[in-house]
Amino acid sequence: MISVLFAVLAAASNALASVLQRHAARLVPEDEAFRLALIWDLIRRPDWLGGIVALMFGFLFQAAALTTGELSLVQPILVTELPITMLLLAGLFRIRLGTESWRAVAALTVGLAVLLASAAPSAGHRHPNRIEWAIATLVTLGLAAYLVSVAKVTRGASRAALLGVASGLGFAFTAALMKEATHVLPAGPVALLTSWSVWAMVAAGLGSLFLLQNALHSGTLVAVQPALNVSDPVSSIAYGVGLFGENIRLGGWVVLELLGVGLLLYGSRLLAQSPPVRDHPQVNPPGPESETPLGH
């Protein structure tokens, strides 16, 4: 229950971070996408810095959750970030969420409950070796590179969704590295700071954060969050089972697990199509070579 509490606090912190970062990113010129100028522009905006502070709290809460709980339990709970984000979005942008939006939130909540209850994740008894980490790293980098390459030749909501999936995959891998780092924690701060997993976690986290900023810059928050909040837990369960030997129920339970994932996808899609949220204008200003805004 302690790990569940910390996971919910992490989700709330990440939700606040997403809303504040989107509020800042929507004001950045569109031609700064995939450039360091995007980060330089954002870092001078107080709301974006506030989002980074919230993200840091989310990181600490997540680390505390992973210290006491399994990767395949903690990460799916972070799906609650999506309904929390929508509530914060409604308050900040003065959006009135209608019946369809609440139905989507209900689908997300029930989907998460069904997934966790049917999978019943439990602790693993295996520690991944260097070769397994190398394979996981190559697979993760390959998938992320493919998603980014496709995103570069698309625009709008499609680009935002693809980058959302890539950042979700990256954050799941970051969480796996964080789980690895928690095994070094009892050895003391010196051992922790000299561990490869800590610096790999930092690199993966920064890369995922960069992808997330580009996702938020490319489209509306409701195009990014569903992709991010579905790809993260699904990838985390795969990392937990594949790397740490965590156990989930199979057999007939797979039907309910797929039903849970299906409800998550349905709720995310329904929320993204909710008129009060979908029709809210979030326009990036044109770059110096643009003549008109890019649209909503």
Legacy VTK file of the C-alpha trace (Angstrom):
# vtk DataFile Version 3.0
C-alpha trace
ASCII
DATASET POLYDATA
POINTS 296 float
0.000 0.000 0.000
2.943 2.327 0.626
4.193 1.811 -2.925
0.661 2.421 -4.260
0.429 5.695 -2.288
3.790 6.895 -3.584
2.803 5.887 -7.137
-0.407 7.972 -6.928
1.570 10.947 -5.595
4.009 10.501 -8.488
1.097 10.468 -10.951
-0.329 13.690 -9.468
3.063 15.401 -9.654
3.587 14.268 -13.249
0.095 15.489 -14.182
0.847 18.951 -12.812
4.185 18.910 -14.646
2.499 18.003 -17.964
-0.076 20.791 -17.700
2.489 23.449 -16.768
4.911 22.308 -19.485
2.164 22.267 -22.130
1.101 25.752 -21.038
4.644 26.930 -21.747
5.286 24.813 -24.870
2.212 26.083 -26.733
3.785 29.569 -26.815
7.044 28.460 -28.442
7.515 28.951 -32.239
6.810 25.794 -34.238
10.142 25.925 -36.110
12.067 25.214 -32.889
10.937 21.550 -32.888
13.756 18.980 -32.468
16.254 21.774 -31.704
18.028 22.747 -28.487
16.550 26.209 -29.016
13.258 24.694 -27.843
14.737 23.915 -24.401
16.507 27.308 -24.272
13.221 29.071 -24.939
11.291 26.968 -22.438
13.812 27.309 -19.628
13.147 31.060 -19.486
9.445 30.532 -18.784
8.374 30.324 -15.088
5.507 27.904 -15.771
7.875 25.481 -17.513
10.315 25.672 -14.601
7.387 25.016 -12.264
6.627 21.937 -14.335
10.226 20.753 -13.940
9.966 21.134 -10.147
6.756 19.091 -10.181
8.506 16.513 -12.386
11.341 16.262 -9.850
8.842 15.555 -7.071
7.249 12.956 -9.320
10.677 11.370 -9.810
11.263 11.172 -6.038
7.809 9.713 -5.371
8.333 7.187 -8.166
11.732 6.156 -6.773
10.152 5.662 -3.342
7.393 3.542 -4.915
9.884 1.369 -6.823
11.952 0.849 -3.675
9.013 -0.863 -1.979
7.064 -2.230 -4.964
7.453 -3.999 -8.291
7.887 -2.254 -11.632
4.830 -4.023 -13.074
2.709 -2.709 -10.167
3.989 0.856 -9.814
4.068 1.931 -13.451
0.463 0.992 -14.386
-0.775 3.063 -11.432
0.782 6.087 -13.124
-2.075 5.857 -15.646
-4.050 7.850 -13.059
-1.939 10.765 -14.282
-4.283 11.117 -17.268
-7.563 11.850 -15.429
-5.670 14.053 -12.954
-4.168 15.911 -15.911
-7.594 16.452 -17.414
-8.930 17.893 -14.151
-5.970 20.259 -13.913
-6.344 21.136 -17.598
-10.002 21.982 -17.055
-9.110 24.285 -14.163
-6.188 26.031 -15.857
-7.768 26.518 -19.296
-11.336 26.930 -17.975
-12.614 23.908 -19.888
-15.902 22.364 -18.806
-15.596 18.583 -18.982
-18.881 17.035 -20.102
-20.432 13.584 -19.749
-18.199 12.095 -22.447
-15.077 13.212 -20.618
-16.251 11.703 -17.336
-17.164 8.469 -19.125
-13.605 8.368 -20.441
-12.193 8.903 -16.947
-14.422 6.070 -15.673
-13.166 3.770 -18.463
-9.556 4.586 -17.563
-10.166 3.926 -13.874
-11.985 0.627 -14.450
-9.400 -0.422 -17.055
-6.545 0.151 -14.613
-8.372 -1.750 -11.851
-9.109 -4.698 -14.165
-5.519 -4.811 -15.466
-3.938 -4.789 -11.992
-6.470 -7.185 -10.446
-6.164 -9.729 -13.263
-2.373 -9.478 -13.708
-1.725 -9.478 -9.922
1.960 -8.522 -10.381
4.313 -10.002 -7.809
8.008 -9.711 -7.046
10.542 -11.411 -9.258
13.581 -13.348 -8.094
15.970 -12.587 -10.941
18.495 -9.807 -11.434
19.326 -8.885 -15.053
22.945 -9.180 -16.150
24.891 -6.829 -18.415
24.045 -8.750 -21.593
20.318 -8.576 -20.852
20.591 -4.856 -20.173
22.488 -4.390 -23.442
19.750 -6.217 -25.389
17.008 -4.205 -23.661
18.874 -0.966 -24.410
19.322 -1.767 -28.095
15.663 -2.764 -28.498
14.489 0.386 -26.704
16.742 2.682 -28.729
15.696 0.989 -31.968
11.979 1.395 -31.264
12.427 4.996 -30.115
14.488 5.864 -33.200
11.813 4.380 -35.473
9.014 6.328 -33.763
10.978 9.592 -33.938
11.876 9.078 -37.616
8.190 8.546 -38.481
7.179 11.528 -36.323
9.565 13.805 -38.209
7.703 13.281 -41.486
4.260 13.831 -39.936
2.618 16.869 -38.349
0.033 17.814 -35.764
-1.736 15.223 -33.623
-0.047 12.262 -35.352
3.413 13.602 -34.574
2.395 14.379 -30.999
1.007 10.858 -30.499
4.086 9.150 -31.961
6.407 11.212 -29.795
4.114 10.512 -26.841
4.567 6.765 -27.399
8.343 7.233 -27.723
8.546 9.251 -24.510
6.324 6.704 -22.712
8.692 3.936 -23.804
11.635 6.039 -22.639
10.111 6.754 -19.241
9.331 3.047 -18.777
12.969 2.199 -19.525
14.051 4.969 -17.148
11.882 3.378 -14.450
13.521 0.003 -15.113
16.940 1.603 -14.640
15.631 3.310 -11.499
14.568 -0.111 -10.199
18.090 -1.359 -10.907
19.552 1.604 -9.022
17.456 0.838 -5.934
19.439 -2.392 -5.523
22.604 -0.301 -5.094
20.990 2.121 -2.641
21.769 0.110 0.538
25.493 0.242 -0.304
25.593 3.981 0.338
25.840 7.231 -1.655
29.331 6.570 -3.036
28.334 3.223 -4.521
25.145 4.807 -5.868
26.936 7.679 -7.600
29.506 5.328 -9.143
26.900 2.874 -10.389
26.372 2.681 -14.153
22.618 2.333 -13.688
22.303 5.778 -12.076
23.979 7.593 -14.958
22.141 5.480 -17.534
18.903 6.408 -15.738
19.799 10.107 -15.909
20.600 9.852 -19.631
17.391 7.930 -20.383
15.339 10.351 -18.300
16.762 13.415 -20.031
16.231 11.847 -23.452
12.642 10.965 -22.558
12.059 14.476 -21.231
13.348 15.948 -24.505
10.966 13.705 -26.471
8.097 14.739 -24.199
8.797 18.441 -24.736
8.730 17.910 -28.503
5.503 15.918 -28.173
3.851 18.698 -26.160
5.171 21.244 -28.640
3.795 19.298 -31.624
0.173 18.948 -30.573
-2.448 19.325 -27.897
-2.074 17.743 -24.482
-4.923 15.310 -25.167
-3.045 13.996 -28.202
0.074 13.350 -26.113
-1.224 12.079 -22.770
-3.201 9.019 -24.015
-0.209 7.783 -26.027
2.161 8.451 -23.134
-0.052 6.981 -20.426
-0.780 3.743 -22.280
2.702 3.021 -23.678
4.414 3.619 -20.310
2.612 0.964 -18.191
2.471 -1.624 -20.974
6.213 -1.212 -21.612
6.932 -1.284 -17.871
5.147 -4.607 -17.442
7.264 -5.990 -20.298
10.482 -4.690 -18.695
9.440 -6.010 -15.276
8.725 -9.499 -16.593
11.597 -9.658 -19.081
14.370 -8.132 -16.971
13.468 -8.709 -13.329
11.429 -11.891 -13.636
8.348 -10.286 -12.087
5.303 -12.504 -12.284
1.915 -11.759 -13.800
-0.955 -14.203 -14.134
-1.358 -15.796 -17.554
-3.748 -18.406 -18.888
-7.378 -17.312 -18.788
-6.403 -14.128 -16.961
-4.900 -12.807 -20.194
-8.428 -12.151 -21.464
-9.136 -9.819 -18.541
-5.701 -8.210 -18.868
-6.385 -7.453 -22.528
-9.800 -6.133 -21.523
-8.091 -3.778 -19.049
-5.664 -2.537 -21.713
-8.569 -2.156 -24.123
-10.467 -0.014 -21.624
-7.357 2.128 -21.154
-7.098 2.644 -24.901
-10.834 3.301 -25.217
-10.838 5.788 -22.347
-7.796 7.588 -23.720
-9.272 7.827 -27.208
-12.665 8.908 -25.880
-11.083 11.605 -23.767
-8.995 12.845 -26.697
-12.181 13.159 -28.778
-14.154 14.887 -26.038
-15.472 18.142 -27.621
-14.749 20.464 -24.658
-11.102 19.368 -24.695
-10.605 18.665 -28.395
-11.978 22.019 -29.526
-9.947 24.081 -27.064
-7.495 26.261 -29.056
-3.852 25.597 -28.311
-1.849 27.283 -31.031
1.899 27.463 -31.373
2.934 30.861 -32.764
4.506 30.837 -36.207
8.256 30.910 -36.630
10.061 33.783 -38.303
9.458 32.278 -41.745
5.764 31.517 -41.207
2.979 33.769 -42.363
-0.037 32.277 -40.576
-0.642 30.213 -37.433
-0.524 26.472 -37.888
-4.029 25.824 -36.618
-5.620 24.404 -33.519
LINES 1 297
296 0 1 2 3 4 5 6 7 8 9 10 11 12 13 14 15 16 17 18 19 20 21 22 23 24 25 26 27 28 29 30 31 32 33 34 35 36 37 38 39 40 41 42 43 44 45 46 47 48 49 50 51 52 53 54 55 56 57 58 59 60 61 62 63 64 65 66 67 68 69 70 71 72 73 74 75 76 77 78 79 80 81 82 83 84 85 86 87 88 89 90 91 92 93 94 95 96 97 98 99 100 101 102 103 104 105 106 107 108 109 110 111 112 113 114 115 116 117 118 119 120 121 122 123 124 125 126 127 128 129 130 131 132 133 134 135 136 137 138 139 140 141 142 143 144 145 146 147 148 149 150 151 152 153 154 155 156 157 158 159 160 161 162 163 164 165 166 167 168 169 170 171 172 173 174 175 176 177 178 179 180 181 182 183 184 185 186 187 188 189 190 191 192 193 194 195 196 197 198 199 200 201 202 203 204 205 206 207 208 209 210 211 212 213 214 215 216 217 218 219 220 221 222 223 224 225 226 227 228 229 230 231 232 233 234 235 236 237 238 239 240 241 242 243 244 245 246 247 248 249 250 251 252 253 254 255 256 257 258 259 260 261 262 263 264 265 266 267 268 269 270 271 272 273 274 275 276 277 278 279 280 281 282 283 284 285 286 287 288 289 290 291 292 293 294 295
